[in-house]
Amino acid sequence: MKKFNIKTIIIYLLLIIYIFFNDTIGYKDFTNIFNYIINPIFWLILFIISYYINKEYIKITKFKSVKLQTIFIIILTYLILYFSLGLFLGYAKNVYNNSIVGIIKNAYVYIIPIIFMEYTRTALTNSNKKMYNYIIITILFTFAGINIQSIFTNSNYSTIFKNLSSIAIPNITSNILLTYLSINCNYYGNLFYKLPLQITNICLPIIPNLDWYYTAILGILLPLITYIFVKNIDDKINNYESKRRLKKKSTIKMIYIIIPLLICICFVAGIFKYKPTAILSNSMKPIYSRGDVVVVEKLSKKELNKLKKYDIIEYILDGTIVAHRIINIEKHSNGTILITTKGDNNNAADTKKVKAEQVIGRVKFSVAKVGYPSVYLNEFFNKERKAKVATGDK
């Protein structure tokens, strides 16, 4: 077994300095400098050093390709389930800039460091195949991925508990898995796991509006499920299962699962021109009712100006998705638009007027009853409080 060499020790020391800088000095006072200069350059330096530790380990075998396919399928399945939650918990506007320039900048800030980081992790795991080395790697990369100050700065114990549950614990479980994947799948397993998640975060215009509880549950379950499936493949390999049979099964899964998943996730996430929304109330009855699903056409800024009276629009109001009919449009000289809406089944117009930036799109048609699973799930997950009505207050 290899012992620690000088290059490995240098990487560990640099990681400790990075963690100390992150948690004591912090990067809140100069976020842009940290994001665009310090962080990418730091991981680039570690990548260069790591490349000369044991580059011969960064390769794919036939068995590893089976694991990579499995990881990819798991992540795609997770993403479709994740975005499906928005059908009954609602969607929120993504905080990332989704313009082409914004996506390029975010790719530089968030994607490039991941590539360098996971290469470094893999090189370290292969430099010394001892359990204590794996533990050190997991601990260091866990602390490198979170800012401890941001978790404990609030004196409110409830907030600290939520931060630990939704940030710290998922980060720990994720890093345990990533170290395991580095050992068993090498560099590419980590990328197959992390990159789709991060690319989805920076590219999509909307994301499910999940609170800390759901974030914590998903953040713990995803690494656990991935570990179980990859470990199952390891067990099969150790039992001398046929390589050809493994690969054949995985190929069939890729064909029959990935393509439908990709189409579904793109539709649910709003990548296409049209997206679905489940109706949770009767405020627009008889046009559509509780349990129906409406298909909404997303509108560009130019198309927003073509909205007319009696169109049914979907918009965000106080964190809730509403789908009501336009009864009046006010166009002001400064270019702003204020829209008055009303549910067909409501007695009065909605009290708050809708701004152009709140509008998601125009309702094109509805499909009866298919949204009832979302309605029931919404009521189940919100039984401690009155369910918020996604299409008004009827």
MARZAMI-528376 format. One record per residue (C-alpha): x, y, z. Coordinates in steps of 0.02 Angstrom, whole numbers, padded with zeros to 5 digits, always signed. Layout:
% MARZAMI-528376
XYZ
...
END
This chain:
% MARZAMI-528376
+00000+00000+00000
+00059+00175-00039
+00108+00292+00099
+00078+00478+00102
+00196+00571-00015
+00244+00753-00015
+00115+00799-00148
-00025+00719-00048
+00029+00809+00110
+00032+00975+00015
-00148+00947-00044
-00206+00908+00133
-00120+01064+00200
-00197+01172+00064
-00369+01100+00102
-00348+01142+00287
-00296+01320+00242
-00446+01334+00126
-00566+01273+00262
-00489+01392+00390
-00506+01537+00268
-00684+01490+00227
-00742+01472+00408
-00644+01608+00499
-00612+01748+00374
-00763+01700+00271
-00805+01754+00095
-00962+01857+00127
-00865+02020+00124
-00792+01987-00049
-00906+01858-00129
-00862+01898-00310
-00675+01887-00278
-00698+01719-00194
-00817+01648-00325
-00728+01708-00482
-00545+01705-00428
-00500+01619-00265
-00611+01464-00275
-00577+01414-00458
-00390+01447-00444
-00377+01350-00281
-00458+01194-00354
-00358+01213-00515
-00197+01209-00413
-00255+01054-00320
-00305+00974-00486
-00131+01003-00559
-00045+00930-00405
-00167+00783-00402
-00137+00745-00585
+00043+00699-00546
+00001+00590-00395
-00072+00440-00482
-00152+00482-00648
-00147+00300-00700
-00295+00265-00585
-00413+00381-00678
-00482+00256-00804
-00645+00163-00840
-00662-00026-00838
-00813-00123-00902
-00878-00149-00726
-00857+00035-00686
-00957+00083-00841
-01103-00019-00773
-01093+00079-00610
-01087+00244-00705
-01244+00199-00801
-01331+00153-00639
-01281+00318-00557
-01343+00414-00708
-01512+00326-00705
-01530+00359-00517
-01493+00544-00539
-01617+00561-00683
-01750+00470-00583
-01716+00582-00434
-01729+00739-00542
-01898+00691-00613
-01965+00652-00440
-01888+00812-00372
-01971+00922-00502
-02134+00826-00488
-02144+00884-00307
-02173+01058-00375
-02341+01003-00444
-02413+00999-00268
-02288+01102-00167
-02272+01240-00296
-02126+01311-00394
-02013+01457-00358
-01908+01564-00474
-01728+01503-00483
-01607+01624-00397
-01476+01591-00531
-01467+01700-00687
-01538+01593-00828
-01480+01701-00973
-01345+01629-01086
-01214+01743-01009
-01276+01700-00835
-01268+01513-00868
-01089+01531-00935
-01037+01629-00780
-01120+01504-00664
-01038+01360-00756
-00869+01441-00724
-00909+01473-00541
-00996+01309-00496
-00960+01176-00629
-00773+01198-00661
-00727+01186-00475
-00828+01025-00460
-00726+00945-00599
-00561+00994-00515
-00625+00950-00341
-00681+00774-00383
-00523+00736-00480
-00426+00787-00325
-00534+00678-00213
-00508+00527-00325
-00319+00552-00332
-00313+00562-00143
-00417+00404-00116
-00303+00308-00233
-00142+00377-00159
-00165+00281+00003
-00293+00141+00012
-00314+00144+00200
-00476+00173+00295
-00402+00317+00395
-00357+00405+00232
-00537+00388+00169
-00602+00460+00333
-00482+00609+00322
-00535+00642+00142
-00720+00637+00185
-00699+00755+00332
-00593+00881+00237
-00707+00886+00085
-00861+00899+00195
-00792+01054+00282
-00733+01124+00116
-00910+01114+00049
-01000+01210+00186
-00975+01370+00285
-00990+01330+00470
-01017+01512+00517
-01172+01524+00408
-01248+01377+00502
-01215+01436+00679
-01219+01626+00666
-01404+01630+00707
-01435+01614+00894
-01608+01541+00861
-01595+01355+00901
-01735+01316+00781
-01641+01397+00636
-01480+01309+00684
-01571+01142+00686
-01646+01176+00514
-01475+01225+00445
-01395+01069+00516
-01534+00960+00446
-01545+01037+00273
-01363+01087+00243
-01238+00998+00357
-01309+00822+00365
-01345+00808+00176
-01170+00874+00144
-01095+00740+00258
-01194+00598+00179
-01153+00661+00005
-00967+00668+00041
-00968+00493+00116
-01046+00431-00046
-00926+00530-00155
-00776+00457-00066
-00851+00284-00090
-00878+00320-00275
-00699+00382-00292
-00639+00214-00228
-00759+00107-00331
-00797+00210-00487
-00652+00331-00494
-00667+00510-00551
-00812+00485-00672
-00933+00414-00543
-00921+00576-00444
-00952+00680-00600
-01101+00574-00652
-01173+00604-00478
-01136+00790-00453
-01138+00872-00623
-01320+00836-00674
-01380+00904-00506
-01277+01063-00520
-01313+01091-00705
-01500+01075-00669
-01485+01205-00530
-01401+01337-00637
-01497+01311-00800
-01681+01290-00759
-01791+01445-00736
-01896+01371-00595
-01868+01245-00457
-01985+01159-00332
-02024+01271-00184
-01964+01151-00048
-01941+01197+00134
-01796+01139+00245
-01881+00975+00291
-01901+00910+00114
-01727+00974+00069
-01654+00875+00214
-01749+00716+00173
-01700+00720-00011
-01521+00767+00031
-01504+00612+00140
-01603+00488+00036
-01516+00520-00131
-01339+00473-00071
-01408+00326+00027
-01505+00255-00122
-01357+00282-00238
-01243+00189-00118
-01365+00042-00105
-01375+00021-00294
-01188+00039-00325
-01150-00078-00181
-01271-00204-00255
-01172-00201-00418
-01011-00225-00319
-01087-00378-00236
-01136-00451-00404
-00962-00422-00472
-00886-00504-00319
-00999-00654-00349
-00929-00671-00526
-01087-00624-00617
-01064-00619-00804
-00993-00456-00869
-01093-00472-01029
-01255-00499-00935
-01226-00347-00824
-01189-00236-00971
-01339-00300-01070
-01458-00264-00926
-01387-00089-00903
-01400-00050-01088
-01584-00101-01091
-01616+00010-00939
-01530+00156-01024
-01641+00141-01178
-01809+00116-01093
-01784+00228-00942
-01671+00375-00984
-01762+00440-01139
-01936+00446-01058
-01859+00520-00900
-01772+00656-00998
-01932+00703-01088
-02035+00702-00928
-01911+00801-00826
-01893+00932-00962
-02083+00949-00973
-02111+00958-00784
-01963+01075-00755
-02027+01199-00884
-01887+01183-01011
-02012+01167-01153
-02130+01304-01209
-02272+01220-01112
-02278+01157-00932
-02409+01072-00821
-02485+01134-00658
-02604+01040-00543
-02761+01136-00488
-02797+01133-00301
-02959+01233-00292
-03125+01266-00378
-03098+01452-00402
-03106+01436-00593
-03250+01313-00603
-03325+01264-00725
-03176+01301-00842
-03072+01184-00737
-03091+01114-00563
-02995+01045-00417
-02894+00895-00472
-02875+00950-00653
-02708+00989-00733
-02686+01143-00841
-02553+01158-00974
-02475+01331-00974
-02387+01416-01119
-02238+01514-01054
-02232+01693-01118
-02085+01800-01170
-02078+01987-01129
-02141+02027-01303
-02284+01903-01287
-02334+01977-01118
-02381+02139-01208
-02504+02039-01316
-02606+01978-01168
-02787+02032-01180
-02943+02039-01074
-03020+01870-01032
-02857+01773-01056
-02821+01652-00914
-02646+01676-00846
-02537+01586-00720
-02435+01695-00603
-02346+01693-00436
-02429+01785-00292
-02350+01782-00118
-02259+01619-00157
-02417+01535-00223
-02452+01489-00404
-02620+01562-00459
-02716+01535-00621
-02855+01663-00645
-02939+01760-00785
-02888+01936-00837
-03030+02061-00815
-02929+02220-00840
-02757+02274-00904
-02677+02441-00859
-02533+02497-00971
-02438+02646-00903
-02330+02770-00995
-02171+02708-00909
-02197+02535-00986
-02263+02448-00831
-02415+02335-00841
-02539+02301-00700
-02664+02160-00723
-02825+02135-00626
-02879+01953-00613
-03029+01857-00549
-03076+01675-00525
-03231+01633-00628
-03309+01551-00477
-03264+01693-00357
-03384+01834-00315
-03256+01974-00325
-03096+02019-00415
-02929+01975-00334
-02872+02113-00216
-02690+02118-00276
-02646+02171-00452
-02521+02068-00550
-02359+02140-00620
-02283+02079-00782
-02135+01998-00694
-02256+01891-00591
-02335+01812-00746
-02276+01636-00789
-02384+01605-00941
-02555+01586-01020
-02667+01435-00987
-02699+01344-01151
-02804+01194-01099
-02842+01077-00955
-02847+00889-00928
-02982+00832-00808
-02947+00737-00647
-02767+00683-00683
-02699+00803-00552
-02787+00721-00405
-02629+00629-00345
-02547+00799-00327
-02699+00866-00234
-02697+00722-00110
-02509+00734-00085
-02524+00921-00056
-02656+00893+00079
-02552+00754+00158
-02393+00857+00169
-02486+01011+00232
-02606+00933+00356
-02533+01036+00500
-02591+01193+00415
-02725+01237+00289
-02669+01193+00115
-02627+01343+00011
-02736+01350-00143
-02632+01354-00301
-02765+01441-00405
-02841+01569-00287
-02930+01582-00121
-03098+01504-00157
END
